[in-house]
């Protein structure tokens, strides 16, 4: 029997298929979990942004065309 690297015997293809399928399922579950976490973060940020937008009053001043007035900086 030839020596294999690291001393691990090769799995027959009929047994290896189960492990490959399991690895794909684990990877797919991790990707789905990541997407769900990111979706929750985005929805929370959108909710916070809508709340902050509701707190800021609409400004229609005479000097609204100056750059400082557009960002809300009082000179």
N, C-alpha and C positions, 0 to 999 in steps of 0.2 A: 504494500500500500504506500503510495507516494506521500511525502510529508506535506501537509497543507499549512499555509501561513496561519500563525497563531494557534495551531492545533485544533481548529474548529472543523468538524466534518460538514460537507455541503448537504443541504436539505434536498430531498427529492422534490420535484416540481409540484406534485400533488399536495404535499404538506406545506410548502412555502407559500402557496397561494392564499392560505388562511391568514398567514402572518402579514402578507402584503395588503390584503383587504382590511385587516385590523389596523394597520398603520395608516392607510388612507382614511378610514373612519375616524381615527383619533385626530388626524390632521384636519379633516373637515369639521369635526366638532370644535376644535380650537379656533378655526377661522370663523365659524358661526358665533361662538362666544365673543370673540373680538369685535365682530360687527355689531352684535347686540349691545355691548358695552359702549362702543362709539356712538350708536344711535341714541342711547340713553343720555350720554353726555351732550350730544348736539341738541336734543330736545330740552334738556335742562338749561343749556345756554340760551336757546331761543326764548324760553319762558322768562329767564332773568333779563334778557335784553328787552323783551316786550314790557316787562315791569319797569325797567329803568326808562324806557321811552315814554311810558305813561306818566312818570314822575317829572319829566323835563317839560316845562311849558313851551308852547310854540312862541317863537320870538319874531316879531315883525317890527323892528326898529327902523328909524330913519338912516342910521349908519350901518345897515346890514350888509352893505357891499364891501366893507373893509374886511381884510382877512382875519383880523382879531375878533371882529363881531361874528364872523361865520363859525368860528370855533368856540365862541362863548367867553373869550378873554376880555375882561374889563380893563380899559386903559386908564 
